[in-house]
Amino acid sequence: MGHPRGPSVAQVRIWVKPGSAADALAWDPWRKRWVVSCRAPPVGGAANRAVAAMMADWLGLPRPSVDWAQAGSSPSKVLSAEGISDAEADRRLRSRIDLS
């Protein structure tokens, strides 16, 4: 689990809300991290797998380029995205939501 940290490996801080009514992405300015709601239940790593797949899609990266740097059962997680910088990951995610 986890990719080595390099110049083109973004670290994306996430708050996961498993078992939600819909899959969704939002920015939480208080936590200063992305909130990912997913329909998958928090059982047997299903939510973690679903969130990683959604994040790869939202970041425009192949699924193998996205891995957990910090996961486990806590809703607070860190995702590594190989092939893009932190700034590029932020730009791509912000383009997916309405921040107004």
C-alpha positions as CSV (number, residue, x, y, z in Angstrom):
1,M,0.0,0.0,0.0
2,G,1.3,3.5,-0.9
3,H,3.5,4.9,-3.6
4,P,6.9,6.5,-2.8
5,R,6.6,10.2,-2.5
6,G,8.2,12.0,-5.4
7,P,7.8,15.2,-7.4
8,S,5.0,13.8,-9.5
9,V,3.2,11.9,-6.7
10,A,0.3,14.0,-5.3
11,Q,-0.9,13.4,-1.7
12,V,-4.6,14.0,-1.5
13,R,-6.2,14.4,1.9
14,I,-9.7,12.8,2.0
15,W,-12.6,12.4,4.5
16,V,-14.6,9.4,3.4
17,K,-18.4,9.0,4.1
18,P,-19.2,5.4,3.2
19,G,-22.8,4.1,2.9
20,S,-24.0,7.4,1.5
21,A,-27.0,7.8,-0.8
22,A,-24.8,8.8,-3.8
23,D,-21.2,9.0,-4.9
24,A,-20.1,12.6,-4.6
25,L,-17.1,14.9,-4.2
26,A,-17.0,18.1,-2.1
27,W,-14.5,20.4,-0.4
28,D,-14.5,20.8,3.3
29,P,-12.8,24.2,4.1
30,W,-12.9,23.5,7.9
31,R,-11.1,20.1,7.6
32,K,-9.0,21.4,4.6
33,R,-9.6,18.1,2.8
34,W,-11.8,16.6,0.1
35,V,-14.9,14.8,1.2
36,V,-15.8,11.7,-0.8
37,S,-19.3,10.3,-0.2
38,C,-19.7,6.7,-1.6
39,R,-22.5,4.2,-1.7
40,A,-20.2,1.3,-0.9
41,P,-20.5,0.1,2.8
42,P,-17.6,0.4,5.2
43,V,-17.2,-3.4,5.2
44,G,-14.2,-5.4,4.2
45,G,-12.5,-2.5,2.5
46,A,-15.4,-2.0,0.0
47,A,-15.6,1.8,0.6
48,N,-11.8,2.2,0.3
49,R,-11.8,0.4,-3.0
50,A,-14.7,2.4,-4.3
51,V,-13.2,5.7,-3.3
52,A,-9.8,4.9,-4.8
53,A,-11.6,4.0,-8.1
54,M,-13.7,7.2,-8.1
55,M,-10.7,9.3,-7.3
56,A,-8.7,7.8,-10.1
57,D,-11.6,8.6,-12.5
58,W,-11.9,12.2,-11.1
59,L,-8.2,12.8,-11.4
60,G,-8.1,11.3,-14.9
61,L,-5.5,8.7,-13.9
62,P,-5.4,4.9,-14.5
63,R,-6.6,3.0,-11.4
64,P,-3.1,1.5,-10.7
65,S,-1.7,5.1,-10.3
66,V,-3.9,5.7,-7.3
67,D,-3.2,4.0,-3.9
68,W,-3.6,4.7,-0.2
69,A,-0.8,6.4,1.6
70,Q,-2.9,6.3,4.8
71,A,-6.3,4.4,5.0
72,G,-7.6,1.9,7.6
73,S,-11.0,2.3,9.2
74,S,-10.8,6.0,10.0
75,P,-12.7,8.4,7.7
76,S,-9.5,10.5,7.5
77,K,-7.3,9.2,4.7
78,V,-4.5,10.2,2.4
79,L,-4.4,9.0,-1.2
80,S,-1.3,9.0,-3.4
81,A,-1.8,9.8,-7.1
82,E,1.2,9.0,-9.2
83,G,1.9,11.1,-12.2
84,I,0.6,14.5,-11.1
85,S,1.6,17.1,-8.6
86,D,-0.4,18.2,-5.5
87,A,-1.4,21.4,-7.4
88,E,-2.5,19.5,-10.4
89,A,-4.6,17.1,-8.3
90,D,-6.2,20.0,-6.6
91,R,-7.0,21.7,-9.9
92,R,-8.5,18.6,-11.4
93,L,-10.7,17.9,-8.3
94,R,-11.8,21.5,-8.1
95,S,-12.9,21.4,-11.8
96,R,-15.3,18.6,-10.7
97,I,-17.3,20.6,-8.2
98,D,-19.0,24.0,-7.9
99,L,-17.2,26.0,-5.2
100,S,-19.5,29.0,-5.4
